[in-house]
Amino acid sequence: QVQLVESGGGLVQPGGSLRLSCAASGSIFSINAMAWYRQAPGKQRELVARITSGGTTRITGGGTTDYADSVRGRFTISRDNAKNTVYLQMNSLKPEDTAVYYCNVVERTLGNLLYDYWGQGTQVTVSS
């Protein structure tokens, strides 16, 4: 079982920056991927960025990142494997980025099964 704790949300002016953090704890065998999603009122939840933990496309090491077109070049996802923490650095924020942001972790168990875990969400509001 994995628990996720999010932090870093808040109010920021257009053009400003925020850094979201999501720390995973519990009995973790292996993390397959970590990601950030967001959901604005009246819209479906969408993938913002995803980062793999490596070993999925390479025999050793590796890992990939994916970004939504709307945030590519402005947002950066990163991870600290030793701390099981994923970050989302958000720069050049726009009002359209306003949403509740959710951390997602995909755990691979010893039995090679995948499980999804979600953070409680953190509000990001971009407004002057």
Disulfide bonds with the S-S distance in Angstrom:
Cys22-Cys103 2.09
